Amino acid sequence: MTLALGDLAPDFDLPTDRGGTLRLSSLRGRPVVVYFYPKDDTPGCTNEAKDFTAALPAFAAKGVTVIGISPDGVAAHAKFRSKYELGVELAADTEKATCVAWGVWVEKSNYGKKYMGVERSTFLVDAEGRIAAIWRKVKVAGHAEAVLEALAA
């Protein structure tokens, strides 16, 4: 499935490393940044999470919640959060159902070997729950700032 601008964002109800679950539809009424990343504690994913964490005050000033989702479990998320003092919400999609629903669980290739994995992607969901902006195949450097800029537009 490929999401497009204006589509209703697929709802999810995922466990978080802080305990409990996070349901996207419970955040209606305010914008939400949902970013998908491949794996906790890897260089690109770490830099992305740190960049979003550093930008959290600017996102919060705009009333925006930032959620990172990967197939890692809550224990890995908790370790990742603690190691890098992350402030973003981290949700565990161990069944990969949310990744599939959002169209980010894709065939990838590395050195000629094909495998399934998360395509680093970010979605801006508006207050009504619709996709307002999409970034696919994200390059980490400067990405959090680009998302902030899109909120100002």
Buried (B, 14 or more C-beta within 10 A) or exposed (E): EEBEEEBEBBEBEBBBBEEEEBEBEEBBEEBBBBBBBBBBBEEBBBBBBBBBBEBBEBBEEEEBBBBBBBBBBBEBBBBBBEEBEBBBBBBBBBEBEBBBBBBBBBEEEEEEEEEEBBBBBBBBBBBEBEBBBBBBEBEBEEBBEBBBEBBEE
